[in-house]
């Protein structure tokens, strides 16, 4: 008979993989100005924010009447890219958490 003590096998604790979770949505807001025409804003919203014609017209009217309108919602980097491209066309744009 042996008096050997039982040794528990060593346990290696492996941390759970990091999870970024869902990316938080950010809204691209276009503000009214007295410089750009309706047609120009509609064209920019179609080309850059990829809105269809009816939605681009609706958002442009909302910008005119209410002073601002959200035109896109995406993760932060994409929203910033859309915002910078719209600003590059001369529109007044802000980015905020949706």
C-alpha positions, 0 to 999 in steps of 0.5 A: 500500500502506498502513502502517495498523496493525490495531487490535483491536476493544475488548472490553467485559467484562460480568460474569456475572449474579449467581446466588443459587443454591438457597435453603438449607433451614431446619427448624421444630422444635416442642419439648415442653411441659407446657402444650399438649394433644395436640389443640391441638398437632395443630390448630396443626400442621394449620392453620399447618404445613399437615400432614395429620391423620395426619402432625400426629398422628405429629409430636405423638407424636414431640414428646411422646416425643422432646422435639422434632420437625421440623414444616416445612422451607422457605427461611429466611423461610418457616420463620421465618413458620411458627415465629412463627405457632406461637409466637403460639399458645403453642408452643415453637419453634426454627428451624435449618438443615436 
